[in-house]
Amino acid sequence: MSVEQMLLVHRVLTQAITKTAFGAQPGMGTKFLGLIHKQRWILVTCLNKASQDWIVGEIGKLKPWPEAELSIIPESEMPKPQLGIAFVPLSEADSSEKAAVLMRAQNKGLRIELWKILNRRDEKNGFLVTFSLDNPSVEALWTASGRVVLGF
């Protein structure tokens, strides 16, 4: 899904929540802890079983655009995030963004634009970055024995 399509899904879900809220007692409507746009799917975290049951029953009825076919992926089948940790010397890059530009230019198969930076910790002469990886990048890293070229 494109970003625009993900936003449309978000909007129709919000509209469906609003529509069902009219029949619920105050404070008794569906409850969610978050909606996060992922690479090609959306993660909705339900606060309780009633909210989970509601979204499972509702999702197939929603049409954010005419040809959309929405479905639920069971938690057991959800993609598991792959994490990477890299030390970035200050001599090569002074920010995570500059390091990403170098890694993308210098390493075949790394789809840096799909990575999400989870943490950055300053160290002597550099910083450690923890990030989530997409599957093709993980495969490229395995092929390269986990080595990434970064500057010199």
Secondary structure, DSSP 8 states (H G I E B T S, - for coil): --HHHHHHHHHHHHHHHHHHHTTS-TT-S--EEEEEE-SSSEEEEESSHHHHHHHHHHHTT--SSTT-------GGGS---EEEEEEEETTT-SSHHHHHHHHHHHSTT--GGG-EEEEEEEETTEEEEEEEE-HHHHHHHHHTTT------
